Amino acid sequence: MIGKREFREDRPYSSFWSKLYITKKQRRSILKWALYGVLLLTLSLLQDVVLARFSLYGATTELVPVGIFLICILEGGESGSVFALISAIVYLFTGTPGGVYSMVFITLLSIAVTIFRQAYLQKGFGAALMCGAAAVFLYQLLEFVIALFLGLTILSRFGGFMLTAAMSAVTIPILYPIALSIESIGGQTWKE
């Protein structure tokens, strides 16, 4: 028994991740939320730099709220609502939305459509399309009502707001596969 060691020797080299004591599942979760952030940043750049130059009867697309709604619908009520609040605050700081009320509308509508989807619909493309489109149209309607109340727009601009909602809702089928592939990275915590 003299030749046997009682304890194992420490490894001479350890990776950065092992020093942080982050498990593989936690690393995947961090990667997933970082990719969601990159997706929203890309949508913001695409919306503000490229698509803002093109308008149809004064209407253009709003991709960031669509992305926030879609991510919240896919992630569920608990983690999706926190993400919706944080990303709505960051979206407010970009200066693109109309005002502080936009942040409140995005957060509350994200939570409302996610709860509706979880309570009444099965997870899938049809449910995400229906709930995301409803959220976009309600968001534009609420923004129009507040802007009308504050005197920032006139009643005849209602069609422009609804055209913006329609053009934004058309992007849901394009964004859905991207968001769904990111959503599957961290694994499923709850099976419906």
C-alpha positions as a printed Julia matrix, in Angstrom:
192×3 Matrix{Float64}:
   0.0    0.0     0.0
   2.94   2.32    0.1
   2.89   2.97   -3.69
  -0.77   3.98   -3.79
  -1.68   7.6    -3.22
  -4.49   8.44   -0.94
  -5.65  11.55   -2.88
  -5.72  12.38   -6.55
  -3.4   15.11   -7.67
  -4.79  18.35   -8.97
  -4.81  18.8   -12.67
  -2.03  21.12  -13.79
  -4.35  23.03  -16.14
  -8.0   23.88  -15.82
 -10.17  25.73  -18.28
 -11.73  29.13  -17.74
 -15.23  27.62  -17.48
 -14.25  25.14  -14.77
 -12.95  27.98  -12.6
 -16.31  29.74  -12.8
 -18.2   26.63  -11.71
 -20.73  26.98  -14.52
 -22.35  23.77  -15.65
 -22.82  22.83  -19.28
 -26.56  23.52  -19.05
 -25.92  26.99  -17.6
 -23.45  27.75  -20.41
 -26.08  26.76  -22.97
 -28.63  28.96  -21.26
 -26.23  31.92  -21.31
 -25.58  31.26  -24.99
 -29.3   31.15  -25.74
 -30.05  34.49  -24.07
 -27.0   36.08  -25.68
 -28.19  34.9   -29.1
 -31.62  36.35  -28.38
 -29.92  39.66  -27.64
 -27.92  39.45  -30.87
 -31.13  38.68  -32.78
 -32.85  41.76  -31.34
 -29.78  43.9   -32.02
 -29.76  42.69  -35.63
 -33.49  43.42  -35.94
 -32.95  46.89  -34.51
 -30.16  47.64  -36.98
 -32.17  46.25  -39.87
 -35.22  48.27  -38.82
 -33.46  51.57  -38.21
 -30.81  51.51  -40.94
 -32.29  49.63  -43.88
 -36.07  49.4   -43.6
 -36.58  52.95  -42.29
 -35.66  54.25  -45.76
 -38.61  52.48  -47.35
 -42.15  53.43  -46.5
 -45.51  52.55  -47.92
 -48.03  55.38  -47.44
 -45.98  56.58  -44.5
 -45.86  53.15  -42.85
 -42.75  51.1   -42.18
 -42.01  47.93  -40.24
 -41.29  47.61  -36.53
 -39.2   44.47  -36.19
 -37.99  44.77  -32.59
 -41.45  44.56  -30.97
 -42.23  41.58  -33.22
 -39.03  39.89  -32.07
 -39.78  40.59  -28.42
 -43.33  39.25  -28.74
 -42.14  36.13  -30.53
 -39.35  35.36  -28.06
 -41.7   35.84  -25.12
 -44.3   33.54  -26.72
 -41.69  30.84  -27.3
 -40.03  31.09  -23.9
 -43.16  31.15  -21.77
 -44.49  33.37  -19.04
 -41.74  33.24  -16.43
 -38.5   33.82  -18.28
 -40.15  35.42  -21.31
 -41.76  38.2   -19.3
 -38.47  39.16  -17.67
 -36.81  39.17  -21.09
 -39.66  41.27  -22.51
 -39.26  43.87  -19.75
 -35.48  44.1   -20.09
 -35.52  44.21  -23.89
 -38.36  46.77  -23.91
 -36.27  49.02  -21.65
 -33.25  48.64  -23.93
 -35.49  49.29  -26.95
 -36.72  52.48  -25.27
 -33.12  53.68  -24.87
 -32.52  53.3   -28.61
 -34.88  56.2   -29.19
 -36.94  54.4   -31.82
 -40.29  53.97  -30.01
 -42.7   56.84  -29.47
 -42.28  57.2   -25.73
 -42.14  55.55  -22.34
 -45.6   54.11  -22.86
 -44.17  51.9   -25.64
 -42.08  50.05  -23.08
 -45.14  49.41  -20.94
 -47.22  48.28  -23.92
 -44.55  45.88  -25.2
 -44.08  44.31  -21.77
 -47.77  43.96  -20.92
 -48.77  42.71  -24.36
 -45.93  40.17  -24.35
 -47.08  38.8   -21.02
 -50.76  38.82  -22.04
 -50.33  36.94  -25.32
 -47.93  34.48  -23.7
 -50.4   33.7   -20.93
 -53.18  33.33  -23.49
 -51.04  31.02  -25.61
 -50.08  28.87  -22.64
 -53.64  28.66  -21.33
 -55.56  28.0   -24.54
 -53.22  27.03  -27.41
 -50.6   24.39  -28.03
 -47.07  25.44  -28.74
 -46.51  25.7   -32.47
 -46.2   27.96  -35.47
 -49.93  28.7   -35.8
 -50.25  29.76  -32.18
 -47.12  31.91  -32.38
 -48.33  33.54  -35.59
 -51.78  34.27  -34.21
 -50.6   35.57  -30.84
 -47.7   37.54  -32.33
 -49.91  39.19  -34.95
 -52.54  40.03  -32.33
 -49.86  41.58  -30.12
 -48.47  43.65  -33.0
 -51.91  44.97  -33.99
 -52.83  45.77  -30.37
 -49.46  47.47  -29.87
 -49.97  49.7   -32.91
 -53.56  50.42  -31.88
 -52.49  51.44  -28.37
 -49.69  53.6   -29.75
 -52.16  55.3   -32.1
 -54.63  55.99  -29.29
 -51.93  57.47  -27.03
 -50.46  59.55  -29.87
 -53.95  60.79  -30.75
 -54.62  61.66  -27.1
 -51.31  63.54  -26.81
 -51.94  65.4   -30.07
 -48.98  63.81  -31.86
 -51.08  62.45  -34.73
 -54.43  62.91  -36.39
 -57.31  60.49  -36.87
 -56.65  60.06  -40.59
 -53.28  58.39  -39.78
 -55.05  55.31  -38.38
 -54.55  53.46  -41.66
 -50.82  54.1   -41.51
 -50.6   52.59  -38.04
 -52.54  49.49  -39.13
 -50.41  49.18  -42.28
 -47.32  49.27  -40.06
 -48.84  46.5   -37.96
 -49.63  44.41  -41.05
 -46.15  44.87  -42.52
 -44.61  43.95  -39.16
 -46.83  40.88  -38.74
 -45.73  39.6   -42.15
 -42.21  39.17  -40.76
 -43.31  36.64  -38.12
 -42.98  33.6   -40.46
 -39.45  34.74  -41.31
 -38.39  35.27  -37.68
 -40.11  32.19  -36.24
 -37.59  29.54  -37.44
 -34.68  31.66  -36.23
 -36.19  32.21  -32.79
 -37.27  28.55  -32.56
 -33.76  27.31  -33.3
 -32.33  29.61  -30.63
 -35.03  28.51  -28.17
 -34.02  24.87  -28.54
 -30.4   25.51  -27.45
 -30.86  25.45  -23.69
 -33.06  22.36  -23.61
 -36.67  22.14  -22.59
 -37.43  22.82  -18.95
 -41.12  22.13  -19.31
 -42.91  19.92  -21.79
 -46.44  20.98  -22.75
